């Protein structure tokens, strides 16, 4: 694999991972408001349905 292609794969993988983290935080705030605690963040992660980061990755639930 070419160096630039490998860099793109790592970049896109990191972007996908961080988009899940931010979506979970967004869900936690919409469900329970501020501040986000460990319990509300867990609920936010569990509330994610068919999230695909606007086509960046396959949908996850």
CHARMM internal coordinates of N, CA and C (Angstrom, degrees):
IC EDIT
DIST 1 N 1 CA 1.4562
DIST 1 CA 1 C 1.5297
ANGL 1 N 1 CA 1 C 108.03
DIST 1 C 2 N 1.3007
ANGL 1 CA 1 C 2 N 115.77
DIHE 1 N 1 CA 1 C 2 N 134.23
DIST 2 N 2 CA 1.4607
ANGL 1 C 2 N 2 CA 120.07
DIHE 1 CA 1 C 2 N 2 CA 179.76
DIST 2 CA 2 C 1.5201
ANGL 2 N 2 CA 2 C 110.72
DIHE 1 C 2 N 2 CA 2 C -65.95
DIST 2 C 3 N 1.3046
ANGL 2 CA 2 C 3 N 115.44
DIHE 2 N 2 CA 2 C 3 N 151.20
DIST 3 N 3 CA 1.4609
ANGL 2 C 3 N 3 CA 121.05
DIHE 2 CA 2 C 3 N 3 CA -176.62
DIST 3 CA 3 C 1.5310
ANGL 3 N 3 CA 3 C 112.32
DIHE 2 C 3 N 3 CA 3 C -58.07
DIST 3 C 4 N 1.3406
ANGL 3 CA 3 C 4 N 117.81
DIHE 3 N 3 CA 3 C 4 N -44.71
DIST 4 N 4 CA 1.4715
ANGL 3 C 4 N 4 CA 119.91
DIHE 3 CA 3 C 4 N 4 CA -178.35
DIST 4 CA 4 C 1.5187
ANGL 4 N 4 CA 4 C 111.13
DIHE 3 C 4 N 4 CA 4 C -68.36
DIST 4 C 5 N 1.3295
ANGL 4 CA 4 C 5 N 117.57
DIHE 4 N 4 CA 4 C 5 N -34.45
DIST 5 N 5 CA 1.4657
ANGL 4 C 5 N 5 CA 120.17
DIHE 4 CA 4 C 5 N 5 CA 178.25
DIST 5 CA 5 C 1.5313
ANGL 5 N 5 CA 5 C 110.47
DIHE 4 C 5 N 5 CA 5 C -67.92
DIST 5 C 6 N 1.3268
ANGL 5 CA 5 C 6 N 115.97
DIHE 5 N 5 CA 5 C 6 N -39.78
DIST 6 N 6 CA 1.4621
ANGL 5 C 6 N 6 CA 120.00
DIHE 5 CA 5 C 6 N 6 CA 178.12
DIST 6 CA 6 C 1.5252
ANGL 6 N 6 CA 6 C 109.91
DIHE 5 C 6 N 6 CA 6 C -63.74
DIST 6 C 7 N 1.3355
ANGL 6 CA 6 C 7 N 116.73
DIHE 6 N 6 CA 6 C 7 N -40.72
DIST 7 N 7 CA 1.4577
ANGL 6 C 7 N 7 CA 121.49
DIHE 6 CA 6 C 7 N 7 CA 178.18
DIST 7 CA 7 C 1.5309
ANGL 7 N 7 CA 7 C 109.96
DIHE 6 C 7 N 7 CA 7 C -61.07
DIST 7 C 8 N 1.3296
ANGL 7 CA 7 C 8 N 117.22
DIHE 7 N 7 CA 7 C 8 N -41.02
DIST 8 N 8 CA 1.4623
ANGL 7 C 8 N 8 CA 120.98
DIHE 7 CA 7 C 8 N 8 CA 178.60
DIST 8 CA 8 C 1.5215
ANGL 8 N 8 CA 8 C 111.50
DIHE 7 C 8 N 8 CA 8 C -63.45
DIST 8 C 9 N 1.3386
ANGL 8 CA 8 C 9 N 116.58
DIHE 8 N 8 CA 8 C 9 N -39.79
DIST 9 N 9 CA 1.4627
ANGL 8 C 9 N 9 CA 120.31
DIHE 8 CA 8 C 9 N 9 CA 179.34
DIST 9 CA 9 C 1.5257
ANGL 9 N 9 CA 9 C 110.17
DIHE 8 C 9 N 9 CA 9 C -63.35
DIST 9 C 10 N 1.3251
ANGL 9 CA 9 C 10 N 117.06
DIHE 9 N 9 CA 9 C 10 N -45.51
DIST 10 N 10 CA 1.4643
ANGL 9 C 10 N 10 CA 120.16
DIHE 9 CA 9 C 10 N 10 CA 179.73
DIST 10 CA 10 C 1.5248
ANGL 10 N 10 CA 10 C 111.00
DIHE 9 C 10 N 10 CA 10 C -65.33
DIST 10 C 11 N 1.3179
ANGL 10 CA 10 C 11 N 117.13
DIHE 10 N 10 CA 10 C 11 N -40.17
DIST 11 N 11 CA 1.4648
ANGL 10 C 11 N 11 CA 121.33
DIHE 10 CA 10 C 11 N 11 CA 178.86
DIST 11 CA 11 C 1.5223
ANGL 11 N 11 CA 11 C 110.22
DIHE 10 C 11 N 11 CA 11 C -62.48
DIST 11 C 12 N 1.3244
ANGL 11 CA 11 C 12 N 117.49
DIHE 11 N 11 CA 11 C 12 N -48.10
DIST 12 N 12 CA 1.4599
ANGL 11 C 12 N 12 CA 120.85
DIHE 11 CA 11 C 12 N 12 CA -178.42
DIST 12 CA 12 C 1.5213
ANGL 12 N 12 CA 12 C 111.93
DIHE 11 C 12 N 12 CA 12 C -66.72
DIST 12 C 13 N 1.3296
ANGL 12 CA 12 C 13 N 117.13
DIHE 12 N 12 CA 12 C 13 N -36.25
DIST 13 N 13 CA 1.4662
ANGL 12 C 13 N 13 CA 120.15
DIHE 12 CA 12 C 13 N 13 CA 177.09
DIST 13 CA 13 C 1.5237
ANGL 13 N 13 CA 13 C 110.30
DIHE 12 C 13 N 13 CA 13 C -64.60
DIST 13 C 14 N 1.3211
ANGL 13 CA 13 C 14 N 117.12
DIHE 13 N 13 CA 13 C 14 N -44.94
DIST 14 N 14 CA 1.4697
ANGL 13 C 14 N 14 CA 120.53
DIHE 13 CA 13 C 14 N 14 CA 177.69
DIST 14 CA 14 C 1.5132
ANGL 14 N 14 CA 14 C 111.46
DIHE 13 C 14 N 14 CA 14 C -63.66
DIST 14 C 15 N 1.3189
ANGL 14 CA 14 C 15 N 117.30
DIHE 14 N 14 CA 14 C 15 N -40.27
DIST 15 N 15 CA 1.4540
ANGL 14 C 15 N 15 CA 121.16
DIHE 14 CA 14 C 15 N 15 CA 178.32
DIST 15 CA 15 C 1.5269
ANGL 15 N 15 CA 15 C 110.92
DIHE 14 C 15 N 15 CA 15 C -62.75
DIST 15 C 16 N 1.3186
ANGL 15 CA 15 C 16 N 116.93
DIHE 15 N 15 CA 15 C 16 N -41.70
DIST 16 N 16 CA 1.4663
ANGL 15 C 16 N 16 CA 120.98
DIHE 15 CA 15 C 16 N 16 CA 178.42
DIST 16 CA 16 C 1.5325
ANGL 16 N 16 CA 16 C 110.60
DIHE 15 C 16 N 16 CA 16 C -64.22
DIST 16 C 17 N 1.3356
ANGL 16 CA 16 C 17 N 116.35
DIHE 16 N 16 CA 16 C 17 N -42.98
DIST 17 N 17 CA 1.4653
ANGL 16 C 17 N 17 CA 119.57
DIHE 16 CA 16 C 17 N 17 CA -179.59
DIST 17 CA 17 C 1.5258
ANGL 17 N 17 CA 17 C 111.51
DIHE 16 C 17 N 17 CA 17 C -63.48
DIST 17 C 18 N 1.3383
ANGL 17 CA 17 C 18 N 116.71
DIHE 17 N 17 CA 17 C 18 N -45.06
DIST 18 N 18 CA 1.4530
ANGL 17 C 18 N 18 CA 119.81
DIHE 17 CA 17 C 18 N 18 CA -179.31
DIST 18 CA 18 C 1.5245
ANGL 18 N 18 CA 18 C 111.78
DIHE 17 C 18 N 18 CA 18 C -69.10
DIST 18 C 19 N 1.3232
ANGL 18 CA 18 C 19 N 117.70
DIHE 18 N 18 CA 18 C 19 N -30.73
DIST 19 N 19 CA 1.4615
ANGL 18 C 19 N 19 CA 118.95
DIHE 18 CA 18 C 19 N 19 CA 178.49
DIST 19 CA 19 C 1.5340
ANGL 19 N 19 CA 19 C 110.00
DIHE 18 C 19 N 19 CA 19 C -66.43
DIST 19 C 20 N 1.3231
ANGL 19 CA 19 C 20 N 117.51
DIHE 19 N 19 CA 19 C 20 N -33.73
DIST 20 N 20 CA 1.4711
ANGL 19 C 20 N 20 CA 120.82
DIHE 19 CA 19 C 20 N 20 CA 176.43
DIST 20 CA 20 C 1.5218
ANGL 20 N 20 CA 20 C 109.97
DIHE 19 C 20 N 20 CA 20 C -66.94
DIST 20 C 21 N 1.3244
ANGL 20 CA 20 C 21 N 117.08
DIHE 20 N 20 CA 20 C 21 N -41.72
DIST 21 N 21 CA 1.4645
ANGL 20 C 21 N 21 CA 121.70
DIHE 20 CA 20 C 21 N 21 CA 178.72
DIST 21 CA 21 C 1.5269
ANGL 21 N 21 CA 21 C 110.70
DIHE 20 C 21 N 21 CA 21 C -60.56
DIST 21 C 22 N 1.3272
ANGL 21 CA 21 C 22 N 116.53
DIHE 21 N 21 CA 21 C 22 N -46.09
DIST 22 N 22 CA 1.4635
ANGL 21 C 22 N 22 CA 120.28
DIHE 21 CA 21 C 22 N 22 CA -179.07
DIST 22 CA 22 C 1.5203
ANGL 22 N 22 CA 22 C 111.73
DIHE 21 C 22 N 22 CA 22 C -69.71
DIST 22 C 23 N 1.3249
ANGL 22 CA 22 C 23 N 117.72
DIHE 22 N 22 CA 22 C 23 N -35.74
DIST 23 N 23 CA 1.4689
ANGL 22 C 23 N 23 CA 120.32
DIHE 22 CA 22 C 23 N 23 CA 177.51
DIST 23 CA 23 C 1.5239
ANGL 23 N 23 CA 23 C 110.00
DIHE 22 C 23 N 23 CA 23 C -65.68
DIST 23 C 24 N 1.3178
ANGL 23 CA 23 C 24 N 117.75
DIHE 23 N 23 CA 23 C 24 N -39.78
DIST 24 N 24 CA 1.4633
ANGL 23 C 24 N 24 CA 120.97
DIHE 23 CA 23 C 24 N 24 CA 177.64
DIST 24 CA 24 C 1.5237
ANGL 24 N 24 CA 24 C 110.40
DIHE 23 C 24 N 24 CA 24 C -62.68
DIST 24 C 25 N 1.3261
ANGL 24 CA 24 C 25 N 117.76
DIHE 24 N 24 CA 24 C 25 N -41.22
DIST 25 N 25 CA 1.4656
ANGL 24 C 25 N 25 CA 120.99
DIHE 24 CA 24 C 25 N 25 CA 177.91
DIST 25 CA 25 C 1.5216
ANGL 25 N 25 CA 25 C 110.41
DIHE 24 C 25 N 25 CA 25 C -65.39
DIST 25 C 26 N 1.3429
ANGL 25 CA 25 C 26 N 117.30
DIHE 25 N 25 CA 25 C 26 N -40.87
DIST 26 N 26 CA 1.4617
ANGL 25 C 26 N 26 CA 120.98
DIHE 25 CA 25 C 26 N 26 CA 178.25
DIST 26 CA 26 C 1.5279
ANGL 26 N 26 CA 26 C 110.68
DIHE 25 C 26 N 26 CA 26 C -62.74
DIST 26 C 27 N 1.3242
ANGL 26 CA 26 C 27 N 116.22
DIHE 26 N 26 CA 26 C 27 N -41.88
DIST 27 N 27 CA 1.4659
ANGL 26 C 27 N 27 CA 120.57
DIHE 26 CA 26 C 27 N 27 CA 177.80
DIST 27 CA 27 C 1.5316
ANGL 27 N 27 CA 27 C 111.14
DIHE 26 C 27 N 27 CA 27 C -64.98
DIST 27 C 28 N 1.3286
ANGL 27 CA 27 C 28 N 116.67
DIHE 27 N 27 CA 27 C 28 N -40.75
DIST 28 N 28 CA 1.4714
ANGL 27 C 28 N 28 CA 120.75
DIHE 27 CA 27 C 28 N 28 CA -179.89
DIST 28 CA 28 C 1.5199
ANGL 28 N 28 CA 28 C 110.66
DIHE 27 C 28 N 28 CA 28 C -61.45
DIST 28 C 29 N 1.3234
ANGL 28 CA 28 C 29 N 117.11
DIHE 28 N 28 CA 28 C 29 N -43.60
DIST 29 N 29 CA 1.4682
ANGL 28 C 29 N 29 CA 120.47
DIHE 28 CA 28 C 29 N 29 CA 179.75
DIST 29 CA 29 C 1.5155
ANGL 29 N 29 CA 29 C 110.57
DIHE 28 C 29 N 29 CA 29 C -67.52
DIST 29 C 30 N 1.3297
ANGL 29 CA 29 C 30 N 117.73
DIHE 29 N 29 CA 29 C 30 N -40.17
DIST 30 N 30 CA 1.4651
ANGL 29 C 30 N 30 CA 119.17
DIHE 29 CA 29 C 30 N 30 CA -179.29
DIST 30 CA 30 C 1.5276
ANGL 30 N 30 CA 30 C 111.67
DIHE 29 C 30 N 30 CA 30 C -69.15
DIST 30 C 31 N 1.3267
ANGL 30 CA 30 C 31 N 117.34
DIHE 30 N 30 CA 30 C 31 N -29.41
DIST 31 N 31 CA 1.4653
ANGL 30 C 31 N 31 CA 120.22
DIHE 30 CA 30 C 31 N 31 CA 179.76
DIST 31 CA 31 C 1.5313
ANGL 31 N 31 CA 31 C 112.86
DIHE 30 C 31 N 31 CA 31 C -83.60
DIST 31 C 32 N 1.3434
ANGL 31 CA 31 C 32 N 116.41
DIHE 31 N 31 CA 31 C 32 N -41.54
DIST 32 N 32 CA 1.4609
ANGL 31 C 32 N 32 CA 120.18
DIHE 31 CA 31 C 32 N 32 CA -170.37
DIST 32 CA 32 C 1.5224
ANGL 32 N 32 CA 32 C 115.04
DIHE 31 C 32 N 32 CA 32 C -125.16
DIST 32 C 33 N 1.3086
ANGL 32 CA 32 C 33 N 118.39
DIHE 32 N 32 CA 32 C 33 N -6.15
DIST 33 N 33 CA 1.4579
ANGL 32 C 33 N 33 CA 120.78
DIHE 32 CA 32 C 33 N 33 CA -179.21
DIST 33 CA 33 C 1.5177
ANGL 33 N 33 CA 33 C 111.92
DIHE 32 C 33 N 33 CA 33 C 77.45
DIST 33 C 34 N 1.3359
ANGL 33 CA 33 C 34 N 114.08
DIHE 33 N 33 CA 33 C 34 N -172.48
DIST 34 N 34 CA 1.4625
ANGL 33 C 34 N 34 CA 121.09
DIHE 33 CA 33 C 34 N 34 CA -179.78
DIST 34 CA 34 C 1.5051
ANGL 34 N 34 CA 34 C 109.71
DIHE 33 C 34 N 34 CA 34 C -88.93
DIST 34 C 35 N 1.2947
ANGL 34 CA 34 C 35 N 121.47
DIHE 34 N 34 CA 34 C 35 N 155.13
DIST 35 N 35 CA 1.4608
ANGL 34 C 35 N 35 CA 128.87
DIHE 34 CA 34 C 35 N 35 CA -9.53
DIST 35 CA 35 C 1.5272
ANGL 35 N 35 CA 35 C 110.43
DIHE 34 C 35 N 35 CA 35 C -79.65
DIST 35 C 36 N 1.3147
ANGL 35 CA 35 C 36 N 116.29
DIHE 35 N 35 CA 35 C 36 N 161.37
DIST 36 N 36 CA 1.4649
ANGL 35 C 36 N 36 CA 120.94
DIHE 35 CA 35 C 36 N 36 CA 176.49
DIST 36 CA 36 C 1.5219
ANGL 36 N 36 CA 36 C 108.00
DIHE 35 C 36 N 36 CA 36 C -84.15
DIST 36 C 37 N 1.3033
ANGL 36 CA 36 C 37 N 115.71
DIHE 36 N 36 CA 36 C 37 N 125.80
DIST 37 N 37 CA 1.4704
ANGL 36 C 37 N 37 CA 121.73
DIHE 36 CA 36 C 37 N 37 CA 175.83
DIST 37 CA 37 C 1.5242
ANGL 37 N 37 CA 37 C 108.21
DIHE 36 C 37 N 37 CA 37 C -110.21
DIST 37 C 38 N 1.3108
ANGL 37 CA 37 C 38 N 116.41
DIHE 37 N 37 CA 37 C 38 N 176.07
DIST 38 N 38 CA 1.4656
ANGL 37 C 38 N 38 CA 120.09
DIHE 37 CA 37 C 38 N 38 CA 178.68
DIST 38 CA 38 C 1.5276
ANGL 38 N 38 CA 38 C 110.66
DIHE 37 C 38 N 38 CA 38 C -61.12
DIST 38 C 39 N 1.3118
ANGL 38 CA 38 C 39 N 116.61
DIHE 38 N 38 CA 38 C 39 N -39.56
DIST 39 N 39 CA 1.4662
ANGL 38 C 39 N 39 CA 120.47
DIHE 38 CA 38 C 39 N 39 CA -179.03
DIST 39 CA 39 C 1.5246
ANGL 39 N 39 CA 39 C 111.68
DIHE 38 C 39 N 39 CA 39 C -68.52
DIST 39 C 40 N 1.3440
ANGL 39 CA 39 C 40 N 116.81
DIHE 39 N 39 CA 39 C 40 N -42.88
DIST 40 N 40 CA 1.4617
ANGL 39 C 40 N 40 CA 118.84
DIHE 39 CA 39 C 40 N 40 CA -179.67
DIST 40 CA 40 C 1.5306
ANGL 40 N 40 CA 40 C 110.68
DIHE 39 C 40 N 40 CA 40 C -71.26
DIST 40 C 41 N 1.3324
ANGL 40 CA 40 C 41 N 117.32
DIHE 40 N 40 CA 40 C 41 N -32.73
DIST 41 N 41 CA 1.4564
ANGL 40 C 41 N 41 CA 120.02
DIHE 40 CA 40 C 41 N 41 CA 176.53
DIST 41 CA 41 C 1.5217
ANGL 41 N 41 CA 41 C 110.71
DIHE 40 C 41 N 41 CA 41 C -66.18
DIST 41 C 42 N 1.3258
ANGL 41 CA 41 C 42 N 116.56
DIHE 41 N 41 CA 41 C 42 N -40.55
DIST 42 N 42 CA 1.4709
ANGL 41 C 42 N 42 CA 120.75
DIHE 41 CA 41 C 42 N 42 CA 177.02
DIST 42 CA 42 C 1.5225
ANGL 42 N 42 CA 42 C 109.97
DIHE 41 C 42 N 42 CA 42 C -61.83
DIST 42 C 43 N 1.3339
ANGL 42 CA 42 C 43 N 116.85
DIHE 42 N 42 CA 42 C 43 N -41.73
DIST 43 N 43 CA 1.4597
ANGL 42 C 43 N 43 CA 120.42
DIHE 42 CA 42 C 43 N 43 CA 177.11
DIST 43 CA 43 C 1.5270
ANGL 43 N 43 CA 43 C 110.79
DIHE 42 C 43 N 43 CA 43 C -63.66
DIST 43 C 44 N 1.3207
ANGL 43 CA 43 C 44 N 116.97
DIHE 43 N 43 CA 43 C 44 N -36.80
DIST 44 N 44 CA 1.4584
ANGL 43 C 44 N 44 CA 121.06
DIHE 43 CA 43 C 44 N 44 CA 176.51
DIST 44 CA 44 C 1.5211
ANGL 44 N 44 CA 44 C 112.03
DIHE 43 C 44 N 44 CA 44 C -64.00
DIST 44 C 45 N 1.3280
ANGL 44 CA 44 C 45 N 117.19
DIHE 44 N 44 CA 44 C 45 N -42.12
DIST 45 N 45 CA 1.4620
ANGL 44 C 45 N 45 CA 120.48
DIHE 44 CA 44 C 45 N 45 CA 176.30
DIST 45 CA 45 C 1.5232
ANGL 45 N 45 CA 45 C 111.32
DIHE 44 C 45 N 45 CA 45 C -62.73
DIST 45 C 46 N 1.3251
ANGL 45 CA 45 C 46 N 116.25
DIHE 45 N 45 CA 45 C 46 N -41.45
DIST 46 N 46 CA 1.4573
ANGL 45 C 46 N 46 CA 120.39
DIHE 45 CA 45 C 46 N 46 CA -179.05
DIST 46 CA 46 C 1.5220
ANGL 46 N 46 CA 46 C 112.21
DIHE 45 C 46 N 46 CA 46 C -71.03
DIST 46 C 47 N 1.3279
ANGL 46 CA 46 C 47 N 117.83
DIHE 46 N 46 CA 46 C 47 N -20.72
DIST 47 N 47 CA 1.4631
ANGL 46 C 47 N 47 CA 121.66
DIHE 46 CA 46 C 47 N 47 CA -178.40
DIST 47 CA 47 C 1.5243
ANGL 47 N 47 CA 47 C 113.07
DIHE 46 C 47 N 47 CA 47 C -85.97
DIST 47 C 48 N 1.3129
ANGL 47 CA 47 C 48 N 118.24
DIHE 47 N 47 CA 47 C 48 N -7.37
DIST 48 N 48 CA 1.4663
ANGL 47 C 48 N 48 CA 120.72
DIHE 47 CA 47 C 48 N 48 CA -179.22
DIST 48 CA 48 C 1.5242
ANGL 48 N 48 CA 48 C 108.96
DIHE 47 C 48 N 48 CA 48 C -69.08
DIST 48 C 49 N 1.3337
ANGL 48 CA 48 C 49 N 115.71
DIHE 48 N 48 CA 48 C 49 N 126.87
DIST 49 N 49 CA 1.4620
ANGL 48 C 49 N 49 CA 121.35
DIHE 48 CA 48 C 49 N 49 CA 178.19
DIST 49 CA 49 C 1.5193
ANGL 49 N 49 CA 49 C 110.00
DIHE 48 C 49 N 49 CA 49 C -134.10
DIST 49 C 50 N 1.3168
ANGL 49 CA 49 C 50 N 115.70
DIHE 49 N 49 CA 49 C 50 N 128.62
DIST 50 N 50 CA 1.4669
ANGL 49 C 50 N 50 CA 123.17
DIHE 49 CA 49 C 50 N 50 CA 176.08
DIST 50 CA 50 C 1.5248
ANGL 50 N 50 CA 50 C 112.86
DIHE 49 C 50 N 50 CA 50 C 50.22
DIST 50 C 51 N 1.3236
ANGL 50 CA 50 C 51 N 116.30
DIHE 50 N 50 CA 50 C 51 N 42.33
DIST 51 N 51 CA 1.4587
ANGL 50 C 51 N 51 CA 122.00
DIHE 50 CA 50 C 51 N 51 CA 179.26
DIST 51 CA 51 C 1.5169
ANGL 51 N 51 CA 51 C 108.72
DIHE 50 C 51 N 51 CA 51 C -85.83
DIST 51 C 52 N 1.3404
ANGL 51 CA 51 C 52 N 117.16
DIHE 51 N 51 CA 51 C 52 N 126.02
DIST 52 N 52 CA 1.4564
ANGL 51 C 52 N 52 CA 121.03
DIHE 51 CA 51 C 52 N 52 CA -178.92
DIST 52 CA 52 C 1.5292
ANGL 52 N 52 CA 52 C 113.35
DIHE 51 C 52 N 52 CA 52 C -126.73
DIST 52 C 53 N 1.3217
ANGL 52 CA 52 C 53 N 118.07
DIHE 52 N 52 CA 52 C 53 N 11.25
DIST 53 N 53 CA 1.4675
ANGL 52 C 53 N 53 CA 122.94
DIHE 52 CA 52 C 53 N 53 CA 179.36
DIST 53 CA 53 C 1.5272
ANGL 53 N 53 CA 53 C 111.25
DIHE 52 C 53 N 53 CA 53 C 52.77
DIST 53 C 54 N 1.3089
ANGL 53 CA 53 C 54 N 115.13
DIHE 53 N 53 CA 53 C 54 N 46.61
DIST 54 N 54 CA 1.4815
ANGL 53 C 54 N 54 CA 121.74
DIHE 53 CA 53 C 54 N 54 CA 179.91
DIST 54 CA 54 C 1.5227
ANGL 54 N 54 CA 54 C 112.05
DIHE 53 C 54 N 54 CA 54 C 56.22
DIST 54 C 55 N 1.3248
ANGL 54 CA 54 C 55 N 116.93
DIHE 54 N 54 CA 54 C 55 N 42.73
DIST 55 N 55 CA 1.4544
ANGL 54 C 55 N 55 CA 121.60
DIHE 54 CA 54 C 55 N 55 CA 175.50
DIST 55 CA 55 C 1.5145
ANGL 55 N 55 CA 55 C 115.86
DIHE 54 C 55 N 55 CA 55 C 89.86
DIST 55 C 56 N 1.3219
ANGL 55 CA 55 C 56 N 118.28
DIHE 55 N 55 CA 55 C 56 N 3.38
DIST 56 N 56 CA 1.4702
ANGL 55 C 56 N 56 CA 121.02
DIHE 55 CA 55 C 56 N 56 CA -179.35
DIST 56 CA 56 C 1.5157
ANGL 56 N 56 CA 56 C 112.00
DIHE 55 C 56 N 56 CA 56 C -70.57
DIST 56 C 57 N 1.3276
ANGL 56 CA 56 C 57 N 117.33
DIHE 56 N 56 CA 56 C 57 N -30.68
DIST 57 N 57 CA 1.4493
ANGL 56 C 57 N 57 CA 120.82
DIHE 56 CA 56 C 57 N 57 CA -176.21
DIST 57 CA 57 C 1.5224
ANGL 57 N 57 CA 57 C 109.49
DIHE 56 C 57 N 57 CA 57 C -145.23
DIST 57 C 58 N 1.3043
ANGL 57 CA 57 C 58 N 116.90
DIHE 57 N 57 CA 57 C 58 N 173.21
DIST 58 N 58 CA 1.4519
ANGL 57 C 58 N 58 CA 120.76
DIHE 57 CA 57 C 58 N 58 CA 175.87
DIST 58 CA 58 C 1.5192
ANGL 58 N 58 CA 58 C 109.05
DIHE 57 C 58 N 58 CA 58 C -68.11
DIST 58 C 59 N 1.3268
ANGL 58 CA 58 C 59 N 118.72
DIHE 58 N 58 CA 58 C 59 N 145.51
DIST 59 N 59 CA 1.4667
ANGL 58 C 59 N 59 CA 120.81
DIHE 58 CA 58 C 59 N 59 CA -178.60
DIST 59 CA 59 C 1.5340
ANGL 59 N 59 CA 59 C 112.33
DIHE 58 C 59 N 59 CA 59 C -59.14
DIST 59 C 60 N 1.3214
ANGL 59 CA 59 C 60 N 115.25
DIHE 59 N 59 CA 59 C 60 N 138.87
DIST 60 N 60 CA 1.4695
ANGL 59 C 60 N 60 CA 120.17
DIHE 59 CA 59 C 60 N 60 CA 177.26
DIST 60 CA 60 C 1.5247
ANGL 60 N 60 CA 60 C 108.92
DIHE 59 C 60 N 60 CA 60 C -120.13
DIST 60 C 61 N 1.3104
ANGL 60 CA 60 C 61 N 114.65
DIHE 60 N 60 CA 60 C 61 N 154.44
DIST 61 N 61 CA 1.4576
ANGL 60 C 61 N 61 CA 121.59
DIHE 60 CA 60 C 61 N 61 CA 176.51
DIST 61 CA 61 C 1.5023
ANGL 61 N 61 CA 61 C 108.09
DIHE 60 C 61 N 61 CA 61 C -133.73
END
COOR INIT
IC SEED 1 N 1 CA 1 C
IC BUILD
